[in-house]
Amino acid sequence: MDANHSSQAGHDSDVSLLHKMGYAQELSRRMSGFSNFAVSFSVICILSGGITAFQLAFSAAGGASVGLGWPLGALFALIVAVSMSQIASAFPTAGGLYHWGSILGGKKWGWMTAWINLIGLIFVISAINFGTYDPFFKTLIAPLFGVQPESLGWWHQTIFIAVITISQAVLNERGIRIASKITDLSGYLIFIVTILLIGALLYYSSVPVDFHRLITFTNFTGTDGSAWPKQATPLAFLSGLLLVTYTITGFDASAHTSEETHNAARNVPRGIIGSVFWSAIFGYAMVASFVLVMPDLTASMKQGTGFFEAILAPIPTTFRICLELAMFFINYVCGLAAVMSTSRMMYAFARDGGLPCSRILRSVNQKHRTPGASIWTCAILAIVVTLYGDAFSVLSAGSAVFLYISYAMPIASGMLAEGNTWTEKGPFQLGIWSKPCALLAVIGAFVLAYVGIQPPNEKVLYMLVGFIAALLVIWYGFGVRKSFAGPPSLTSGVDDERFQRIEADIDQTT
């Protein structure tokens, strides 16, 4: 069998599985297995969250929050990723979590999962682009052009975030091939730049390497410069887990781009697990190096995000500028990948009538075969969210809490449905480990939710409770439970001839 025939056979298999689930192949299936990995790896982006959220951990329980907290949080993220991957292998569709929740737990469960996931994804775009502005642009890039960071105010921040978010939307609308090529490049760069950054920090540091720093508890909460009010040391350590749980999140991007990925039933699980695993390994080496090269731990804690500029200072100017520019680009692509993921989720949910203006949001650009209306809608919403000036702490905590809850919901329903209503799995299976992993993932999500709503992020609790209450009112009080049908049945409502006509029309215009 030649390569072209094999590729076509794989494409036909993907399309047949999509038809079986009740959908036509409207989006362009051009992503390879590496591209699917790269989009989640780019959304996670240890050079984004690992830097911008570093002080959430370090200003909690000091070095131990990094040295011990990162491995613990990464293990939890990997358990969630593995459980999600088994479900993704069975149901490889755009808007994965919405479909998983609906198929395994009923349409109301899926509808609520979709909304919680969607809000979390919008928070992710906002937090990423907020972090791209500060510290990367404001603190590191602007001074290269003679602009002092203290001269930049709210309007500069808002205009910058709006411009880069709009540009990310433009690149996404132009087609999956362009966006995935950029995220592929970012995937390679994250590995390369992280290695160079760690090597440079350790080589040019004058501080003796002391690994004991990574296991030493220093309760910085309540002190000047800490991100946290006074807490007992155990709670401070838990609060510090927000670093890794904010950084290693968004890996549902691989699932949301399922309908654009070749051999999705196999490549999507690989993308999810691989992106989490490699982010955990390289991310740990990076954040540990930050602690090891700090001249003074207390002084570095008080510097906030400025700590990063301080530890970069010993690196020769030219090399440092190259690293800074590379990290700025990688952070930009992180936001690009987040827009890609969120728009596919929005498109898939709207395709089944789950959103207001669904007819518009489910539309596909016939030339580029991208969900243009959803791309622009999620970009605009993400810009609006950042208008709250000092947003990063709330956005990062909110994105982690909302996303991990949305991850836990289909995992929990899958745990209950397995062996009952869910009997047909995909190529990736956990076997006897399926239910234990699912149980640990659900417990971990509740622990994270508790941590994420601690002061000063209690606003996240108000948002979560208010949002769930609003969803219940809408579901029961506005007739949604009757009007919303959910995803098509896996065994009925499938019209292959209609799907083939839709796909033929699309092919004629591309």
N, C-alpha and C positions, 0 to 999 in steps of 0.2 A: 504493500500500500504506500503510494507516494505521499509526500508531506501535504500537498494541496488537498488530496482526497481525505487524508486524516483530519486536516483542519476543518474541511467542510462537514465531515461526519460529526466532529465535536460540536460544530455550530448547530447542526440539525438536532443533535441530542439536547442541547441547551434550549433551543426553540420549542422542541416537543415537550420538554418538562415545563416550560413557561406556559404553553398552551394547556397542559394538563391542570395547571393551577388557575386557569381562566383568563389569561392575558395574552395579548398580541405582542410581538417583538417590535415595539415602537422606537426604543432607544437604540443607539448604535453600539453593537457588541464588538468593541475594538481593544479592550484591555486584556493584557496578558496576566499570568499569575503574578509576575513581579510587580506589574502596575497596580494590581489589586492590593498587594502587600504595601507598596509605596504610598498609596493614598492614606491608609491607616497609620503607617509609620510617620507620614508627614503631618497628619492631624495630631498625633501624640506629640511628636517633635520635642525631644528632650532638651534641645537648645532653645526652646520657647518656655514651656512650663517649668522645666528644671532650673531655669534662671530666674524668671519673673516671680515664681511662687516659692523660691528657695527660702526666703525669710519667713514664710508661714511656718516652716518647720524649725529653722534654726532659732528663731526668736521664741519658740515654745520651750523645748527641752534641750536646746543646745546641740552639741555634736551627736548625742545619742538619737535625737530625732532624725538625723540624717543617716548615721552609720547603722542603726538598728531599725529605724522606722521605715527607711526605703525598702530593704529586703522584705519586711513584713507586709507592707502595702503592695509591693510588686507580686508577692505570692498570692495575695487575695485577688489582684487584678488578673493574674494568670488563670486562677480557678474559674473566675467569671468568664474569661475568654474561651476557655476549653468547653465550658457548658454551653455558651452561646454558639460555638462552632459546630457542635453536634446538631443543634436545631437549624443552623444556617445551611448545613449540608443537606438536610431534608427538604428545606423550603427556601431555595435560593432566589429571592425576589427583591426588587427595590423596595425600600421601606420595610426592611426585614422584620424589625421588632413588632411593628403593627400587625403584620401577617402572622407572625409566630404567636403573638398574644391572642389574636382572633381565632386562629385554627385550633390552638391548644386549650384556650380558656374561654372562648365565646366572644361574640362581637362586642359586648360592652367592655370586657376586659381588654380586648384589642384596641378599642376606640380610646380608652383612657391611657393605655400604654403609649399609643401614638402621640397623644397630646403632651404627655409628660416628656417623652423622648424629644419631641419637636421643640419644646421650650428649652430643654437642656442643650440642644444643638445650637439654637439661636444664641444662648448665653455663651457657648463655646466660641462662635465666630466673634462675638463682641469682646470676650476676654482675650482672645488671641490678638486681635487687632489693637486692643487697648495696650497689651503688653508689647506689641511691635512699636507702638509710639513711645512708651516709657517702660523700660530704659533704653531700648535699642536706638530709636531715632533721637529722642530728646537728649539723652545723656551721652550716647556714644557717637552718633553720626552728626548731629547738628553742630557740635563744637569744631568738627573738621572744616566746616564752612564759616567759621567765625561767629556762630550764633550761640549765645550763652543760654543754657537750659533755663535759668531763672527768668529770662525774658519771654518765655513761651507760656501762654495762658490757655484758658478754656477754649477760646475760639481757634487757636492754633491746633489744639488737640482734636477738636471736633472736625475741622476742615481736613486735617491729615487722615483721620480714621475714615471719614466719608470718601475721600479720594481713593485710598487703597482698597476699600471695600467695593466701591463701584468698579475699579479696575479688575478686581477678582471676579466680579459678576460678568464683566465683558469677556474675559478669557474663558470662563465657564460656558457662556452662551455660544462661543465660537466653535465648540465641539469637544467631545471627549478626547479626541486624539491630541489636540493641543494641550489641554489641561493635564492629561495623563503623562505626556512627555515631560512637562515641567515638574510634576510630582515625582516622576522617575528620577530626574536629575537631582531633585531635593533628597530623595532617598539615599543616593550615593553620597551626596555632600554631607548629610547628617553624620554618616559613619566617618568620613574623612576629616571633617572639621572638628568633630568631637575628639578624635584621636590627637589631632594637632593641638587642640586647646589644652587637653590634659597634659600632653608632653611639654608644652610651653610653660604652663603654670608650674609644674614640678621642676623643670630644668632651670628656670630663671628665678625661682623662689629662693630667698635667703633664710627661710624658716626651716629648722630641722624637722624632718618628717617624724610625726608622733601619732601613730595609729591609735594610741590610747584616747585621743580626742574623739574618735568615732564611737566610743562606747561610754563616754562620760556624760552623765546627766547634769545639766545646768539649767535650772528653772528660771528662764528669763521673763516669764509672764508677769505682767504688772509693772515691769521696769521701763524706764525711759527708752523709747525706740522699739519696744516689742509690739508685734501685731495683735497681741492677746492681752486681755485683762488678767488679773491675778488668778491663777488656778493651782490646784494641787498637782504635784509632779505627774501622777498617773494620767490625769486628764490632759495635762500639758503635752505629754507624749502622744496621746491619741489625737489631740489637735494638730500636732505636727504631721500626722499621716495625710493631711490635706495636700501636702507637697506631691506625694507620689500618686494619690488618687485623682488630683486635678491633672497632673502631667500625663499619667497613663490612663487616659480616657479618650473617647471619640473613636475607638477602634471598631465601632459599629459601621464606620465608613466603608469597610470591606463588604459588609452585608448590603448596605444601601446601593452600592454599585454592582450588585450581583448581575443585573440584567445587561450590564455592559462588559461583563467579564467572560472570557472563554472558559469552558469546563468549570462553571461556577460551583457546582456541587463539591468539587475537590479543591479548587483554588481559593475560594472564599474562606473556608476553615484554615487553610494554610496562611492566608493573609492576616486573619485575625490573630491566630496564635503566634505567628512569626513576628508580627509588629510589636506585640506585647513583650515577647521573650527578649528580643534584641534591644528594645527600649529599656527594659529592666536592667540588662547587663551593662550596656554602655552608659545609661543614665546613672547607675550606681557609682561607676568609676568616676564620672564627671562630678557629681555632687560631693562625693567623698574628697575629691581633689580640692574643691573649694574650701572645705574645712581644714585640710592639711596645710594649705599655703597661707592662711590668714595670719598676719603678724600678731594681732590681738583679737581674741574672740569677742570680748565684750564691746570693743570699739567697732568691730565689723558688724555686730548685731545692731548697733545704734545707727549705722549708715543706711539702713533700709536697702532698696535696690541699688544704692550707690556702692555697696560692697563689691559689686562685680567690676565696676570701673577701677576700684582700688586694687583688687588682686590682679587686674590686667596690667597695671602700671609698670611693673618691672620688665615686661616683655618689650623688646625693641620696637620702636614706633612703626616702621613699615610693616613688619610682620603683624603687629597688633591691629593696624588699620585693615589689613587684608582679612584677618579673622573677624573683625567687627562687621565689615561689609558682607562677608559670606554669611554670618549669622543673621544679619538684617534680611538678606534675600531668603534664607531658609524660613525665617519667621513669617515673611510675606507669603511664601508658598504654603505654610501651615494654615493660614487663613484661607487661601485659595482652595485647599483640599477640604476645609471645613464647609465652605460654601457649596462645594460639589456634593458632599455627603448630605447636608441639610436639604438642599433643593431636591435631591432624589427621594428623600423621605417625604417631603411635602407633596411632590408629584404623585407618589404611590398612594398616599392617603387621600389626596383629592380625586384620584382615579376611581375610587370607590365611593365618592361623595361624602367624605368625612370632614371636609373643611368648608367654610363659607367661600362662595365664588369658586366652587370646585370645577365648574366647566372651564373657567379661565386657567386655574392653577394646574389642571391636568393636561393642558395643551402642550404639544411638542412642536418645536421649530422644525419644519419639514426639510429645510436645507441642511441644518447642522445636526438634527435629531437629538436635540437637548431640550429639557423642560424649561424654556425661557422664562415663562411667567413665574414659575416657582423660584427660579434663580434670582430674579430681581426682587421678588417679594421678601425672601429670606434675607437678602442683602440690606434692603431698606429697614426691615425690622431690627436687624443687628445694629445698624447705625443709630436708630432711635434709642435702643437700650443703653448705648454708651453716653447718651446726653447727660446722664447723672454723673457729675464730675469725678468724684473719687470712687470709681466703680470697681476696680480690679478685685478687691478682696471679696465683695459680695458676688460678683460675676463668677469668679473662680470657684468659690464654695457652692454657689447655686448650680453651676454647670455640673460639678461633680455629684452633688446630691440628686438632682433631677435625672441625670443620665444613669447613674448606678441603680436608682430605683426602677427606671424604665428597663434596665438590663435584667433586674431581678424578677420583674413581673412575668415575662414569658418563660424564664427559667423555672419559676415556681409552678406555673401552669403546666409546663412540660413534665415536671417531676410527678405531678398528679395524674397527667394524661398518659404517661408512658406505660405501655402494656395494656392500657384500656382503649381509649380512643386513638392513641398514637401508637401505631404498630409498624408503620413503614418508615424506616430511617434512610439516611443518605449514606454515601461511601464512608464518611468519617463517623465512627461510633466509639463511645466510651465503655460499652459493655457493662460490667458489674460496677464500674466507678461512676456511672451516670448519675444515679440518685444521691450518693454521698457528695459528689462535686456540686450538684445543684443545691443541696441543703446548705453546704458551706458558703456558696455564693450568695444565697438569700440572707443568711445570718450576717455575713459581712456587709451586705448592702444596708441593713438596718443599723449596724454599728457606725458605718460611714455617715448615714443620715443623721444620727445622733451627734456625731462629731461636727458635721458641717453646719449645724444650727446653733452651735455654741457662740456666745458673745465673742467678738462684736458682729457676728454674722447671724444674729437672731432674725434679721429681716428675711433670711432664706426660709425660716420656719413659717413666718407669716405668709410669704409667697406660696409655699408648698400647701399649707392648710387652706388658704384662700382659693388657690387654684383647684385643688381637689373638690372643695365645696362647690365652686362654680361649675365644674364639670358635672357633678351629680345633679345640680339644679337644671343644667342644660339638658342632660340626658333624660331626666324624668319629667321636667316641667315644660319643655319646648318640643316634645314629640320626636326627639331624635331617636329614641329607642324603637320607634315604629318606622321612621323614614330611612334610617341608616341600615343598609342590608349587610354591610361588611364585605369581606373578600368573597369572590365566587367560590362555590363548593369545589373541592378537589375531584368530585365524582359526578357532578351535574352542572348544567349551565355552561358547558363548553361548546363552542361553535368554531371548529377548525376552519371551515370554509370562510367565515367572516374574518377570522384572524388572518388568513392567507390573503384575502382581498385588501385588508388594511396594510399588510406588509408589502404587497405588490404596489399599492399606491405610493407608499413611502419610497420604495426603491426607484420608482419612476421619476421622483423629484430630487433624488440625490445623486 
